[in-house]
Amino acid sequence: MTEISALEDNSQQLVDHQNCNLTALLQKINTKTARVSVIGLGYVGLPFLLEKAKVGLNVIGIDRLSHRVAAVKAGKSYITGIDDAELQQVIASGLVDTTTDYAGLVDADVIVICVPTPLDKNLCPDLQYVVHVAQHIAKYLQRGQLVSLESTTYPGTTQEIIKPILEENGLIAGEDFFLAHSPERVDPGNQRYNTINTNKVVGGNDPQSLIAAEAFYKLAIENVVSVSSAKVAEMVKVFENTYRAVNIALANEMALLCDRMDINVWEVLDAAFTKPFGIMPFYPGPGVGGHCIPVDPHYLEWKAKEFHFQTRFIMLASEINRKMPKFVVDKIARLLNQKQKALNGANVLMLGITYKKDVPDYRESPALIIYELLQRAGVNIGYHDPFVPEIELDGHKIVSMELNSTIVGGADLVLITTAHTTIDYQKIVDQAQIVLDTRNVTKGMQTNKVVLL
């Protein structure tokens, strides 16, 4: 046999090997006999687990937090938008189980990673959870498995971080197993768009991996948007949230300028947004919160430095958004000064500790920053939030206050930081001495007690 013939035979064997692994996996996916493991049962992982079980797939959820595992087993939801009855229904079907043990990954056909990707104290990506999970997967990785990363991260993570870890035992991505990135697009509290009807972006490490990932995600999602690589899919997600961060920063900068010029920024924006083309509504606030908007732009900013590129627009937007909590505190000081009241020793009631209305999520919430700034300034600060009965700051437990005329009327200033729809703001305004509204929830009220952001 010639050298060329030998190479051709080896190439054909490789193609057959690839096709064998891919064909077997696609057969399991298409017949809904594929076994799915979801790692991380938070805001992304638990809804994902439910949707896959609802289409008839056997799903096992893995989480390092034993209380989450126990809660799911007991049919007790801890995620907004998922009620106990919905969870109990899929548990009763026998298609769902949860554990803290990774050993079951040996029997999985599809492994989905939904773990946190926070920033460290220097605003650099902290991928310790992703790396930790990838190392566990590598121990149990089998031929024919699909591994998909859903966690938001910088472009290149799937190929540069996860792929080498998974290949340490000799298996090759695109040949022995399949690797993809499909960024989560969960919007907590959104009543219109959920996991099923939100377009799903999917990018593969290679063409075979993309085919496998497409087939898997199409089982439970109405529209799958395929892109050319995992890196592109990663960039899609960070761009989406950077887009929002930049536009919010523009609205916040307008608010800062309008404050100087004694112009109602909300009136300006409401009028501007009546234009039927060339503009989209974004509003100012006390800052930005949640896992996405305050975090994701920094992932892109950090990665860009590897290419000797400065994302100056993104850096400026982040700087403006991070100024807003301090601006709120300064405005409180001005309002109290007008009443001949010092910030130190004043009584302030904060309405809302979450970053978004009608959800119990206070990750990266600007209200927490404002709370701490006021506390350091000597303010007697308390909060009310119907979705967060208590929080812990600096090792101290702080309990949400009940709203009544004594609490509201006794505050030198009431600060609205979150626009929860369950609060009677008219009643608050009637009872309060003065209200600083950072969310424009008092719009339309005829009163001289309210000051807008």
Secondary structure by P-SEA (a helix, b strand, c coil): ccaaaaaaaaaaaaaaaaaaaaaaaaaaaaaccbbbbbcccccccaaaaaaaaaaccbbbbbbccaaaaaaaaacccccccccaaaaaaaaaaccccccccccccccccbbbbbccccccccccccaaaaaaaaaaaaacccccbbbbbccccccccccccaaaaaacccccccccbbbbbbbbbcccccccccccccbbbbbbccaaaaaaaaaaaaccccbbbbcccaaaaaaaaaaaaaaaaaaaaaaaaaaaaaaaacccaaaaaaaaacccccbbbbbccccccccccccaaaaaaaaaaaacccaaaaaaaaaaaaaaaaaaaaaaaaaaaaaccccccbbbbbcccccccccccccccaaaaaaaaaaaaccccccccccccccccccbbbbbbbbcaaaaaaccbbbbcccccccaaaaaaaacccccccccccccccccccccc
